[in-house]
Each structure stands twice: as structure tokens, then as C-alpha cells.
């Protein structure tokens, strides 16, 4: 029962059936992908192998957002200052999947995001969750009124 089934579909995609105990919670992380994109997400490792020596084969990204710095250089009292702020946009916005699998080969590095970025991400996720719950409640009340 401690095995995962691996099926290679293409060079860049691995379909895994992973037993939940092998998914190690990593929380909010900033990833640099081979494509050069910076992506922030709630990340879980996708592992295979025994419990003592699991091998990371990929990551599950929940609420992935592409990070882009926007801003400009400004001169203030004779010193140059760079005023940049992070802009978050959904990464793979057309996917129905809540957890998007990414093969480990496509991830260059995984790091801790700066506080400003992490707070912006968490605020955006909370807004999204609130919007989803309001939509679910609204749909439920419409269904109740339709049955009358």
C-alpha cells in the first residue's frame, strides 16, 4: 500500500496516483520555473518511495499566481530609489483543477517569498475563498427557491 503508480504521458508531464501521506505540506512558497516565470502558491511536494527516503518528483500548486514586479525608478532628494511592487495574476486561470501538478524538472528553485508578497497572496486567496463561498450560498438559495 506504500506505493505510487507512475505513468509517463509526455516528456514534461507525469501522472501520479500518490497516497496522501506522501504529500508533505510546504505552505506558501515562491517558485522559479524553467520558463523564467516566478510563481507563488500553496505548495505540496509530490513524493514517491518509502517513508524513510521519499523522492520528490513534483509539486502540487494550489492557487498559483504569476508574480510580476511593476514600478519605476525615482529620484528622491538626490538619491536613486526603485519603487516596485508585486503584481499577482492567476497562473493557468482556465484550469478547473484546484491542485495543479508541476514536474520537479520544471522547477529551478523553491524559496520563501518576501513578507509583502506573501501577505498580498494570502489576501488574494482569502478574497477568492470568500467569493466562492458567497457564490455557493447564492446558488443554494436559488435551488431552494426553484423547488417551490
CORDA-V530005 format. One record per residue. N is the residue number from 1. RES is the residue in three letters. PHI is phi in whole degrees, -180 to 180 (none if undefined). Layout:
n: <N | N>
res: <RES | RES>
phi: <PHI | PHI>
This chain:
n: <1 | 2 | 3 | 4 | 5 | 6 | 7 | 8 | 9 | 10 | 11 | 12 | 13 | 14 | 15 | 16 | 17 | 18 | 19 | 20 | 21 | 22 | 23 | 24 | 25 | 26 | 27 | 28 | 29 | 30 | 31 | 32 | 33 | 34 | 35 | 36 | 37 | 38 | 39 | 40 | 41 | 42 | 43 | 44 | 45 | 46 | 47 | 48 | 49 | 50 | 51 | 52 | 53 | 54 | 55 | 56 | 57 | 58 | 59 | 60 | 61 | 62 | 63 | 64 | 65 | 66 | 67 | 68 | 69 | 70 | 71 | 72 | 73 | 74 | 75 | 76 | 77 | 78 | 79 | 80 | 81 | 82 | 83 | 84 | 85 | 86 | 87 | 88 | 89 | 90 | 91 | 92 | 93 | 94 | 95 | 96 | 97 | 98 | 99 | 100 | 101 | 102 | 103 | 104 | 105 | 106 | 107 | 108 | 109 | 110 | 111 | 112 | 113 | 114 | 115 | 116 | 117 | 118 | 119 | 120 | 121 | 122 | 123 | 124 | 125 | 126 | 127 | 128 | 129 | 130 | 131 | 132 | 133 | 134 | 135 | 136 | 137 | 138 | 139 | 140 | 141 | 142 | 143 | 144 | 145 | 146 | 147 | 148>
res: <UNK | UNK | UNK | UNK | UNK | UNK | UNK | UNK | UNK | UNK | UNK | UNK | UNK | UNK | UNK | UNK | UNK | UNK | UNK | UNK | UNK | UNK | UNK | UNK | UNK | UNK | UNK | UNK | UNK | UNK | UNK | UNK | UNK | UNK | UNK | UNK | UNK | UNK | UNK | UNK | UNK | UNK | UNK | UNK | UNK | UNK | UNK | UNK | UNK | UNK | UNK | UNK | UNK | UNK | UNK | UNK | UNK | UNK | UNK | UNK | UNK | UNK | UNK | UNK | UNK | UNK | UNK | UNK | UNK | UNK | UNK | UNK | UNK | UNK | UNK | UNK | UNK | UNK | UNK | UNK | UNK | UNK | UNK | UNK | UNK | UNK | UNK | UNK | UNK | UNK | UNK | UNK | UNK | UNK | UNK | UNK | UNK | UNK | UNK | UNK | UNK | UNK | UNK | UNK | UNK | UNK | UNK | UNK | UNK | UNK | UNK | UNK | UNK | UNK | UNK | UNK | UNK | UNK | UNK | UNK | UNK | UNK | UNK | UNK | UNK | UNK | UNK | UNK | UNK | UNK | UNK | UNK | UNK | UNK | UNK | UNK | UNK | UNK | UNK | UNK | UNK | UNK | UNK | UNK | UNK | UNK | UNK | UNK>
phi: <none | -89 | -114 | -117 | -94 | -116 | -135 | -78 | -99 | -146 | -64 | -108 | -132 | -120 | -94 | -121 | -108 | -108 | -70 | -54 | -67 | -89 | -88 | -97 | -67 | -114 | 68 | -77 | -135 | -108 | -113 | -106 | -94 | -57 | -71 | 94 | -78 | -95 | -128 | -109 | -164 | -82 | -112 | -124 | -76 | -104 | -121 | -131 | 105 | -79 | -64 | -74 | -137 | -70 | -110 | -77 | -112 | 175 | -140 | -102 | -106 | -108 | 55 | -69 | -132 | -79 | -107 | -134 | -90 | -121 | 147 | -155 | -80 | -133 | -107 | -130 | 52 | 81 | -110 | -80 | -135 | -101 | -107 | -121 | -138 | -77 | -117 | -108 | -131 | -57 | -103 | 61 | -67 | -92 | -82 | -82 | -66 | -80 | -116 | -97 | -79 | -131 | -67 | -56 | -60 | -89 | -101 | -78 | -157 | -125 | -135 | -82 | -75 | -65 | -58 | -60 | -68 | -62 | -64 | -63 | -63 | -63 | -64 | -64 | -65 | -62 | -60 | -63 | -63 | -62 | -63 | -63 | -67 | -67 | -65 | -64 | -64 | -64 | -65 | -64 | -71 | -67 | -65 | -64 | -73 | -70 | -80 | -73>
